[in-house]
Amino acid sequence: MTTFEELYRRLVEDSLINSDKKQDLQDYDPHHLDCLLHPDKYAPVIKIGNCNCPPDKPSACSESCIFNAITKDKDGVITIDKDQCVGCYACIDNCKSEKLTASRDILPALNAIRTANGPVYALIAPAFLGQFSNDVTPGKLRTAFKKLGFAGMIEVALFADILTLKEALEFDKNILTESDYQLTSCCCPMWIAMIRKVYNELMPHVPGAVSPMIASGRTIKVLHPDAITIFIGPCLAKKAEAREKDIADAVDYVLTFQEVHDIFEFAQIDPSKMKESEKDHSSRAGRIYARTGGVSEAVQKTVERLNPNRKIHVRTQQADGVPACREMINQLRDGKTNANFFEGMGCNGGCVGGPKVMIDHHEGKKHVNEYGDSATYPTPIDNPYVIELLHRLGFDTVESLLEHSDIFTREFS
């Protein structure tokens, strides 16, 4: 029987280099094929076989899921609830039978690139530096995407700038006493899902903002209504986020760094050998979102720029990894912290520690910090590209970000 991974690699190769001569796919599982051709029908985590766990005992995968997305029937067969699974990857890490894997969006994404009537944009997450070798600069990566058929590559860090500005404005407006506090709503879908589904009573402290991924996708579609947007990052949970009903208008497909690495490999494209194509517009604040503490630092510095005479300063606390995030929330609920801005990241090290990164998160953090330090502008307030883009989108002042916007605002349920 052809394994899921073998089928995946054959189909990607067919799509990229053997499009006129399809390989004979014998002895494959129809469920595997359907998962690869129609990933939108399934959760970000898919089952590729029945496990060997005893039917009468809890399974490691279901025990590790804090969102109750996995259930088991009397015969021991597990089911993954598409609407409850957020793609946190814990079940895959804990599946001793190795019968769970991450969904793949390569095939429909590649088909969209080939058949698109409008431009297709790659939206690259801030954690991308170093993921495709140390020699791959942002400009070279942009050229590599164009060689694949993309119209261009957009750095999501620019939209992290805008969301930093929005969260800083929210803090300056709402945190008026020593007992007030704010939970960041940017960046990590696992963190937000945990608050919404496990600690819902804390939601009034979460500003109604979309993530930088959603902000970038919506902006592209405002400026280019016929565009297709493909987000690329280290995170499986972004696949679930992109499908949430109230924000599903922003991003058409989500690919991981691993998936893009596979595309480059089969297409025989070496990004390190591409020509430069520089268009970097993000500030340091947006670039450091990819590592633990980045959002906190970005908001803290931006609040200081917005209101240097503020009496109540930003006091941050961060946590990365699900257990640490839960512990931080417990400290908050028990009154054992004096912080007033809380940042949670679902993966150890932040986005640079995502389940689909290509390098160790310590190395990823180093690249992120170096890229942040090389930025021309320290905060979004100092970044003229942020102001220019906001004007193009109809925002007369930065303060108008606090008004309801179909681009940067969402109503959390």
N, C-alpha and C positions, 0 to 999 in steps of 0.2 A: 504493500500500500504506500503510495506517495505521501510523504509527510506534509504537514502544513507549510513548513519552511521551504521544502523543495518545490512545492506548487507555487508558492509566493515568488521565489526567485525565477522560476521558469516563466511565469506570466509577466513579470517586470522585464525580463530579457526580451520576451516576445514583443512587448509594447515599445521598447526602445530601439532594438537593433534587428529584430527579425519580424517586423510588422507585416511583411509580405509573405512570409513563410512560417506559419505557426507550427510549433513543435507538437508532436503527438502526445497528448496528455492521457496516459492510460492509468487505470487503477488509482484514481483520486477520489477523495471524499466530496460529494456534492455540497455538503455543508461548508467545508473549507472554501470551495470555489465561490459559494454565495457570499460568504464573509468578506472575501477579497474583492469581489465585483460590486457588492452593495453594502459597504461598511456602515452606511447610515441607518440600516435596519437593525443594527446591533449596538450594544453598549461598547464603550471604549475598551473594555476587557471582554474577550470572547473565549468561549469554551471550545477546545479543539479535540476533546475526547472525554470519556468517563474516567473519573479518578478511582483510586483504590482505597479510599477512606471507608472505614466501617460504617454501615448505614445507621447504626444505633448510637453513634457518638458524634459530637460536634466536629465539623471539618475545620482545619486550620485556616482555610480561605475565608469561610464565613465568620469565624471568630476574630479574624484580623480586620474585618470591614466594620468601621464605626457608623456606616450609613445604612446598614441592614439591607444591602443590595443583593445578597446571596442567600438563597434558601435551598433546603434539601428535602426531598420527598421521602416517603417511607422506604423506598428502594435504594436510597443513598444518592440519587441523581440530583445534581445541583442545577439551579436556574439563576441567571443573572438578570436582575431587573434593570432594563435600559434607562428607566426614568430615575432610578435611585443611584445608580453607579456614577461616580464622579471621576473615575479614572485615577485614583490615588496610587494604584500599583501595589498596595499592601498585599492583596490577595495573590497576585502573581509571585511576589517574593516569598510568600508562605506556602504555596502549593507544592507539596512534596512530590506529587505525581507529575508535575510539569504539564498539566493539561489546561492551563490558562495562559493566554498570551495577549499582547497588545494588538488592537485592531490596526489595520494598515489602510491608508487612504490613497496610496500611490496610483493605483490603476484608474479610478475615476478622475483624479487630479490631472494625470497625464492626458487622459482623453479630453478633459476640459481645455487644456492648453492647445491641443491639436485642433479642436473644433470651435474655439471661441470666436464670436463675432466682434468682440471688443478686446481691449488690452487686458492682459493677465499680469497681476503684480504679486511679487514675492514679498511678504511682510516678515521681516527677519527679527527675531527676539533679541533683546540686549545681550543675551548670554552667548552670542555666536562666535565671539573672538576666540581663536585657537581650536575651535571644534573641527575644522577641516585642514589642520596642520598649522604650525606657527607661521608659515610663509604666506598664508592666505589673508590678505588685507581686505578691508571692506570693499575697496574698489575692484579687486580681482574677483571677489565673490559675486559682485554685481555683474561683471562681465560673464561669469560662468552661468548665471541664471539667464542672461540674455541669450546665450548660446543654446540653452534648453528651450527657448521660445517665449520666455517672459518678456514683457515690455519694460520692466524695470524692477529694482529692488528698493523697498522702503524700509528704513530703519525704524522699528517700533519705539526706539528710545526717544525719538522726537515727540511721540504721543505720550510717553511716560513723562516728558517735560510738562505737557499740558495738564495731565492728571495730577502731577505734583503741584502745579499751580492751583488747581481746583481744590485739592485737599488742604493746601496751606490756607487758602481763602476760607474754607469751611472751618478750619481750626481757629483762625483769627476772629471769625464771626461768632462761633458757638462756645468756645472754651473761655468762659468769663470768670469762673470761680475755681478755687483749688480742688474742688471735688468733681469738676467736670472732666470728661475724658472722651477720646475719639479712637475708634478702631479703624485702621486703614481698610479701604475697600478696593485698593488697586492691586494689580499684579496676580496674586495667587488664587486660583479658583477653588483649590482645596480648602484654604483658610476661610473663604467666604461661605463655601458649602457647609463647613463645620459649624460656623456661627448660625447660619440659617436653619440647619436641620437638627443640630444638637444643643446649641445655646441660643435659641431664638429670642429669648428675653433681652439679649444684648443688642438686637438689631437697631433700636433707636439711636445707638451710638455709632452706627455705620453710615457714612455719607452716601447719598445716592449717586454713585459714580460708576461708570463702566470701567473695564480694564483697559490698559493701553492697546491690547490686541483688538478689542471691539472698537475703540476710538479710531484706530488706524483704518480698519476695514470700512467703517461708516464714512470716514472722511473721504477715502478713495471713491466710494460710491456716490457721494455728493458731487465731487469734482468730475468724476467719470462714470455716469450712470450705467453704462454698458460694461463696466469692468468686472473681471473675476478676481477675487482676492484669495490668496493661499498663504496662510500663516505657517511659519516654520520656527520650531523651537524645541526645547528639551523635554517638554511636558506632555504626558498622556492626557492629563485632566483638561487641557485646552480643547481636546476633541469634544468632550462633554459640554464645556462652556459654550463653544461655538454653536451648539444645537439648542441651547436654552431658548424657549419660545419668544421671550421679549427682546432678545438680542440676536436672533438667528438671521437677521438681515445684513449682518456685517461681514462675516467670513464664510466663504464658500467651502473651503477645504482646510484641514489642518494636517501638516506633515511634521514628523519629528526630525531632529538632526540625523538620526539613524536612517530614516527613510530617504532623506536627501543624499546622504552618503551613498546609499545603495544606488540611487539614480545616477549620481556622478560616476560610480564604478561601472555600471552597465553601459552608460552612454560614452564611456572612455573620455571623460572630461576631468582634467586635473586643474582645479581652481588656482593652484599655486603658480601655474604657467600662463594664466590669463593676463591680459593687459589691464592696466589700472583704469578705473572709472570713478573718480572721487566725487561724492556729493554728500558730505557729512554735515548735518545741521543740528545735531542734538547737543545739549549741554552736559556737563559732568553729572548733574542731578539725574537726568534720564538714563545715562549709560550705566550707572552703578545700581540700577534696579535689580540686576540679575543676581546679586549676592545678598546674603543676610545683612540687615542693617542699612541697605542701600536706600530703601524707601524712607525709612526714619530719618536718615541723614539728609536726604533730598528735601523732605518736608520741613525739617528743622531749619536748614539753611535758608529756605525760601520764605518761611515765616519771618525770620530775622531780617530779610531784605524787604519784605512787605511792610513790616511794622517794627522797626528797630527799637522803639521806646515801649514795647509791650511789657507789662508788669508780670504776667504769667507766662513763663517761657515753656517751650516744648521740652517735656521730659519723656524720653523714649524708653521703651522696653521691647526687645525682640525675642522671637523664638523660632527655631527651625526644626522640622520633623514633627510628626503628629503628636507623639508623647509630650514633647516640650511645649507645643502649642496648647495642649490641654492643661498642662501644669501652669502655664502663664495665665490662662483664663481662670483657673481655680484660684490663683493668687489674687487676681483682680476681684473675683466674686467674694473672696474672704477678707478683702481689705488689707492684704499683705504686700501691697506695692504702692509707691507714691508716683508712679508714671502717669502721664495723661495722654500719651500717644502709643498705641500698641500695634506692632507689626508682626504678623504671622506668616511663615513660609512652610509649606507642606513638606519640602525636601531638605535634607541636611545640607547646610551651606547656602540654601536658597535655590534659585533657578539653575545655578551652575551645578547643583547636585541632582538635577532632574533624572528620571529613570532612563531617558534616552539621550543623555550626553555622550560625547565621544571621548572625553578626557576626564581625569580625576577632578573633583570639585575644588580641591586646593589650587590646582593649576588653573582651573577656570576662573576662580576668584582673582588670581594674579593677573590674568589677561583683562578681566573686567576693570580692575583698579587702574591698570596701565592705560587702558582706553579712556577711562574717565579722566585721568590726570592729563591726557593729551587734548582734552576738549578746550575749545577756545573760550567758552562761556561757562561760568561756575553754576549758575542757576537759570531756570526758565525766564525769570524776570530780566536777566541780562541777554537773553537769546533773541535777536531780532527776527529769526525765522519763526519762532513761536508767535510773536506779535503779528507778523505778516500773514501767517496761516490763519490765525483767529479772525483777522480782518476779512480774509477771503471767504471765511465761513459765516460771516455776518455778525461777529462779535465786535462791538464798537470799543469796548474796554475789557481789560482782564477781569474786572469785577463782574461783568455780565456772565461769566462762567457760573456764578452762583444761581443764575436764573435757570429755569427748566430748559433743557436743550435736548432735542431728539438725537443729538450726536453723542454727547458726553454724559448724559444722565440716564439712570434707570430707576424704576420703582421696585425695590426689593419686596418680595411677598413673605 
